[in-house]
C-alpha cells in the first residue's frame, strides 16, 4: 500500500542537508518520492509499506546525523520560542544603543590581510562541524576500504583534503575573476564583505534555531549541479576526487559567504587564497570526527554545533563591521562610538 508521510527532522542546517536526506532516502527500495525542506525542517515522502517500514526510513535519516522529531511542537512551545526570539532581538538592540562605554572600550579588530585569513580559517574550522553531516559518510567509506586492505588512512586523508581545498580554491578564483571583470569598486568590495558578514550572522542564528524565518534567506544551488556532485562523489574511488567534487556543493551558508567575499576582492588569486584558507579550516573537524563520535553522543554533537553558532555570530559581526568601514558609511562601530562620545561631551 502506498503511503504519503511528512516527517519532522531536527539538525538540518542548510540546503545541502536537503540533498543528503533526499539522496539517502530515495535509494531505499520502496520509496517512490521524497522532498526535504530545510526552512520548515520537514520531509515529505511516499513509500510502499509492503517493501519498507517507516522505522527503517527513520534509521537511514538518523545514520546521516539527523534526528526524527516525533513530537509535534505545541502552541505553548511556539509561543515560548517566539518570546525568546523577541527578547533576544530587544537585548541586542539595547546593547548596541546604550552600551556606549562598552563600544568605546572594546575596539572590534580591524581585518587586515593576515587577520582575514585567520578569521576565514576559524570560520572554516567551525563550519567543519557541519561538514561532518554532509561529507562524513564518504570519509568513513574510504577509511574502511583502507582498513580492509591493511593500509593506513593517512595518505587517503591527505588526498581528500588536497582535492577539497583545490576545489574550493578553484571556485574562489572563479568568483574573484567574475568580480574583477565587472570592475568592482572599493565601495562594492565593502558591500560584499558586509553581505558575507550578514550571511554568517544568519547562519549562526539558524544554527541556534533563532528566528526560523531567516532559514528562507538563502541562495539555493541548482539541483542538477548538486546531484552531479553527489553522483561523482559516490562513484569516485580516489579520495582526491571525492574531496574535489565536495567543493561543487555550494548550498552551505558560510561557503556562500566566502564566495561573496572572493568576488568582492575582485582578484582571482586572493579569491583562491581565501577559499583555500576556508577549505583547510574545515578539514580538522571532518577528518577527526571518527574519534570524536566515539566520545560524543549525537545529542552532544548537535549541542556543540549549536554553540558554534555563537562564534559564527561574532565572526559575522566582525566582517559586517569591516564592510561598513570599507564603504565609509559612518555606521561602523568605531564611527558610532566616536559620534556618541562627541555628542555626550557637547552636552
C-alpha positions as CSV (number, residue, x, y, z in Angstrom):
1,X,0.0,0.0,0.0
2,X,1.3,3.4,-1.0
3,X,1.6,5.8,2.0
4,X,2.3,9.5,2.0
5,X,4.1,10.8,5.1
6,X,5.5,14.0,6.4
7,X,8.4,13.7,8.8
8,X,9.8,16.4,11.2
9,X,13.6,16.4,11.2
10,X,16.0,18.1,13.6
11,X,19.5,19.1,12.6
12,X,19.2,20.4,9.1
13,X,21.5,23.4,8.8
14,X,21.4,24.4,5.1
15,X,20.2,23.5,1.7
16,X,22.9,20.8,1.4
17,X,21.2,18.9,4.1
18,X,18.1,18.6,1.9
19,X,20.2,16.9,-0.8
20,X,21.8,14.5,1.7
21,X,18.4,13.4,3.1
22,X,16.8,13.1,-0.4
23,X,19.7,11.1,-1.8
24,X,19.8,8.7,1.2
25,X,16.0,8.1,1.3
26,X,15.5,7.9,-2.4
27,X,17.9,4.9,-2.6
28,X,15.7,2.8,-0.2
29,X,13.7,0.2,-2.1
30,X,10.0,1.0,-1.9
31,X,10.4,4.8,-1.7
32,X,8.9,6.4,-4.7
33,X,9.2,10.1,-3.9
34,X,11.0,12.3,-1.3
35,X,11.3,16.0,-0.8
36,X,13.2,17.6,2.1
37,X,12.7,21.2,3.0
38,X,15.3,23.0,5.2
39,X,13.3,26.1,6.2
40,X,10.3,24.1,7.6
41,X,12.5,21.2,8.8
42,X,10.2,18.7,7.2
43,X,10.5,15.8,4.7
44,X,7.6,14.6,2.6
45,X,7.8,11.1,1.1
46,X,5.8,8.4,-0.5
47,X,6.6,4.7,0.1
48,X,5.2,1.2,-0.2
49,X,4.8,-0.2,3.3
50,X,5.0,-3.7,1.9
51,X,8.6,-3.1,0.8
52,X,9.9,-0.8,3.6
53,X,8.9,0.1,7.1
54,X,8.8,3.7,8.3
55,X,11.2,2.8,11.1
56,X,13.8,1.8,8.5
57,X,13.5,5.1,6.8
58,X,13.9,6.8,10.2
59,X,17.1,4.8,10.8
60,X,18.6,5.8,7.4
61,X,18.0,9.5,8.2
62,X,19.4,9.2,11.7
63,X,22.5,7.5,10.2
64,X,23.2,10.7,8.3
65,X,23.4,12.6,11.6
66,X,19.8,14.0,11.8
67,X,17.1,13.3,14.4
68,X,13.5,12.5,13.9
69,X,11.1,14.7,15.8
70,X,8.1,12.6,16.7
71,X,6.6,15.2,18.9
72,X,4.9,17.9,17.1
73,X,5.5,21.3,18.6
74,X,2.8,22.6,20.9
75,X,1.3,26.0,20.8
76,X,3.0,26.7,24.1
77,X,6.4,25.7,22.7
78,X,5.9,28.0,19.7
79,X,4.9,30.9,21.9
80,X,8.0,30.4,24.1
81,X,10.3,30.3,21.1
82,X,8.8,33.5,19.6
83,X,9.0,35.2,23.0
84,X,12.7,34.3,23.4
85,X,13.5,35.4,19.9
86,X,11.8,38.8,20.6
87,X,13.7,39.2,23.9
88,X,17.0,38.3,22.2
89,X,16.4,40.9,19.5
90,X,15.5,43.6,22.1
91,X,18.6,42.6,24.1
92,X,20.8,43.1,21.1
93,X,19.3,46.5,20.2
94,X,19.6,47.7,23.8
95,X,23.2,46.6,24.0
96,X,24.1,48.5,20.8
97,X,22.1,51.7,21.8
98,X,23.0,52.1,25.5
99,X,26.4,50.4,25.9
100,X,28.4,53.3,24.6
101,X,31.1,52.7,27.3
102,X,31.4,49.1,26.1
103,X,31.8,50.1,22.5
104,X,34.3,52.8,23.5
105,X,36.5,50.3,25.4
106,X,36.0,47.4,23.1
107,X,37.6,48.0,19.7
108,X,36.5,45.5,17.2
109,X,39.7,44.3,15.5
110,X,40.4,45.6,12.0
111,X,40.5,42.9,9.5
112,X,44.0,43.2,7.9
113,X,45.1,40.8,5.3
114,X,46.7,38.3,7.7
115,X,43.8,38.5,10.2
116,X,41.4,38.0,7.3
117,X,43.0,34.6,6.5
118,X,43.0,33.7,10.2
119,X,39.3,34.6,10.6
120,X,38.4,32.7,7.5
121,X,40.3,29.7,8.7
122,X,38.4,29.8,12.0
123,X,35.0,30.1,10.2
124,X,36.1,27.0,8.2
125,X,37.0,25.3,11.4
126,X,33.5,25.9,12.9
127,X,31.8,25.1,9.6
128,X,33.7,21.7,9.6
129,X,31.3,20.5,12.3
130,X,28.5,20.9,9.7
131,X,30.7,19.2,7.0
132,X,30.6,16.1,9.1
133,X,27.0,15.6,8.3
134,X,27.5,16.3,4.6
135,X,30.8,14.5,3.9
136,X,31.4,12.2,6.9
137,X,30.0,9.1,5.2
138,X,32.4,9.5,2.3
139,X,35.4,9.8,4.7
140,X,34.2,6.7,6.5
141,X,33.9,4.9,3.1
142,X,37.5,5.3,2.0
143,X,38.8,4.8,5.6
144,X,37.0,1.4,5.8
145,X,38.5,0.4,2.4
146,X,42.0,1.3,3.6
147,X,41.4,-0.8,6.8
148,X,40.2,-3.8,4.7
149,X,43.4,-3.7,2.7
150,X,45.6,-3.2,5.7
151,X,46.6,0.3,4.6
152,X,46.9,3.5,6.8
153,X,44.3,6.1,6.1
154,X,46.8,9.0,6.4
155,X,47.5,9.2,2.6
156,X,43.8,9.0,1.8
157,X,43.1,11.8,4.2
158,X,45.8,13.9,2.6
159,X,44.4,13.2,-0.9
160,X,40.9,14.0,0.2
161,X,42.0,17.3,1.9
162,X,44.0,18.3,-1.1
163,X,41.2,17.6,-3.5
164,X,38.7,19.5,-1.4
165,X,41.0,22.5,-0.8
166,X,41.9,22.7,-4.5
167,X,38.2,22.6,-5.5
168,X,37.4,25.5,-3.0
169,X,40.4,27.5,-4.3
170,X,39.2,26.9,-7.9
171,X,35.8,28.3,-7.2
172,X,37.3,31.1,-5.2
173,X,39.4,32.1,-8.2
174,X,36.4,31.9,-10.5
175,X,34.4,34.2,-8.2
176,X,37.4,36.5,-7.8
177,X,37.7,36.6,-11.6
178,X,34.0,37.5,-12.0
179,X,34.5,40.3,-9.5
180,X,37.5,41.7,-11.5
181,X,35.6,41.5,-14.8
182,X,32.7,43.7,-13.5
183,X,35.3,46.2,-12.1
184,X,34.1,46.1,-8.5
185,X,34.9,49.4,-6.8
186,X,36.2,49.7,-3.1
187,X,32.6,50.5,-2.1
188,X,31.2,47.4,-3.8
189,X,34.0,45.4,-2.3
190,X,32.9,46.7,1.2
191,X,29.4,45.8,0.4
192,X,30.4,42.2,-0.5
193,X,32.2,41.9,2.9
194,X,29.2,43.3,4.6
195,X,26.9,40.7,2.8
196,X,29.3,38.0,3.8
197,X,29.1,39.1,7.4
198,X,25.3,39.1,7.2
199,X,25.3,35.6,5.7
200,X,27.4,34.3,8.7
201,X,25.1,36.1,11.2
202,X,22.1,34.5,9.5
203,X,23.8,31.0,9.5
204,X,24.8,31.5,13.2
205,X,21.2,32.4,14.1
206,X,19.9,29.4,12.2
207,X,22.4,27.2,13.9
208,X,21.0,28.4,17.2
209,X,17.5,27.9,15.8
210,X,16.5,31.5,16.4
211,X,14.2,33.5,14.1
212,X,13.2,30.5,12.0
213,X,12.0,32.8,9.2
214,X,15.7,33.6,8.4
215,X,16.0,30.0,7.1
216,X,14.2,31.2,4.0
217,X,17.1,33.6,3.2
218,X,19.5,31.6,1.1
219,X,20.8,31.0,-2.4
220,X,19.6,27.6,-3.4
221,X,22.0,25.6,-5.5
222,X,20.8,24.2,-8.8
223,X,19.6,20.7,-8.1
224,X,21.3,19.3,-11.3
225,X,24.7,20.5,-10.0
226,X,24.2,19.1,-6.5
227,X,23.1,15.7,-8.0
228,X,26.1,15.7,-10.3
229,X,28.5,16.4,-7.5
230,X,27.0,13.7,-5.2
231,X,26.9,11.2,-8.0
232,X,30.6,11.8,-8.8
233,X,31.5,11.5,-5.1
234,X,29.7,8.2,-4.8
235,X,31.3,6.8,-8.0
236,X,34.8,8.0,-7.3
237,X,37.2,5.5,-5.9
238,X,40.0,8.0,-5.3
239,X,39.8,10.1,-2.1
240,X,41.2,13.0,-4.1
241,X,38.2,13.2,-6.4
242,X,35.8,12.5,-3.5
243,X,37.2,15.7,-1.9
244,X,37.4,17.6,-5.2
245,X,33.7,17.1,-6.0
246,X,32.7,18.0,-2.5
247,X,33.6,21.6,-3.4
248,X,30.8,21.6,-6.0
249,X,28.2,21.5,-3.3
250,X,27.5,25.2,-2.9
251,X,24.5,25.1,-0.6
252,X,26.4,25.8,2.7
253,X,25.7,29.3,4.2
254,X,29.3,30.1,5.3
255,X,30.7,28.8,2.0
256,X,28.3,31.1,0.1
257,X,29.6,34.0,2.3
258,X,33.2,33.2,1.3
259,X,32.3,33.2,-2.4
260,X,30.7,36.7,-2.0
261,X,33.9,37.8,-0.3
262,X,36.0,36.3,-3.1
263,X,34.0,38.3,-5.6
264,X,34.3,41.4,-3.6
265,X,38.1,41.1,-3.6
266,X,38.0,41.3,-7.4
267,X,41.2,39.3,-7.6
268,X,41.3,35.6,-8.7
269,X,44.5,35.0,-6.7
270,X,43.1,36.5,-3.5
271,X,39.8,34.7,-4.1
272,X,41.7,31.3,-4.4
273,X,43.7,32.1,-1.2
274,X,40.5,33.0,0.8
275,X,38.7,29.8,-0.2
276,X,41.8,27.7,0.3
277,X,42.1,29.0,3.9
278,X,38.4,28.2,4.4
279,X,38.8,24.7,3.0
280,X,41.8,23.9,5.2
281,X,39.8,25.1,8.2
282,X,37.0,22.6,7.5
283,X,39.4,19.6,7.5
284,X,40.4,19.1,11.2
285,X,36.8,18.5,12.4
286,X,35.9,16.4,9.4
287,X,38.9,14.2,9.4
288,X,38.9,13.8,13.2
289,X,35.2,13.2,13.6
290,X,35.7,9.4,13.7
291,X,37.5,9.8,17.1
292,X,35.0,12.4,18.3
293,X,32.0,10.3,17.6
294,X,33.4,7.6,19.9
295,X,33.3,10.0,22.8
296,X,30.3,12.2,21.9
297,X,26.7,11.3,21.5
298,X,24.6,12.5,18.7
299,X,22.8,14.9,21.0
300,X,26.1,16.3,22.4
301,X,27.5,16.8,18.9
302,X,24.4,18.8,17.9
303,X,24.8,20.9,21.1
304,X,28.4,21.7,20.2
305,X,27.3,22.6,16.7
306,X,24.7,25.0,18.2
307,X,27.3,26.6,20.5
308,X,29.4,27.2,17.4
309,X,26.6,29.4,16.2
310,X,27.6,32.0,18.8
311,X,31.1,32.1,17.4
312,X,29.7,32.5,13.9
313,X,27.7,35.4,15.1
314,X,30.9,37.1,16.5
315,X,32.8,36.4,13.2
316,X,29.9,37.7,11.1
317,X,29.7,40.8,13.2
318,X,33.4,41.5,12.7
319,X,33.0,41.0,8.9
320,X,29.9,43.2,8.8
321,X,31.8,45.9,10.7
322,X,34.7,45.7,8.3
323,X,32.3,46.0,5.4
324,X,30.7,49.1,6.9
325,X,34.2,50.7,7.5
326,X,35.2,50.0,3.9
327,X,32.1,51.5,2.5
328,X,32.7,54.6,4.6
329,X,29.1,54.7,5.6
330,X,29.8,56.0,9.0
331,X,27.7,53.2,10.6
332,X,30.6,51.0,11.7
333,X,31.1,50.5,15.4
334,X,34.0,52.9,15.8
335,X,32.3,55.7,14.0
336,X,29.1,55.3,16.0
337,X,31.1,55.2,19.3
338,X,33.0,58.3,18.3
339,X,29.9,60.2,17.4
340,X,28.1,59.2,20.6
341,X,31.1,60.3,22.6
342,X,31.2,63.7,20.9
343,X,27.5,64.2,21.5
344,X,27.9,63.4,25.2
345,X,30.9,65.8,25.5
346,X,29.0,68.6,23.8
347,X,26.2,68.2,26.4
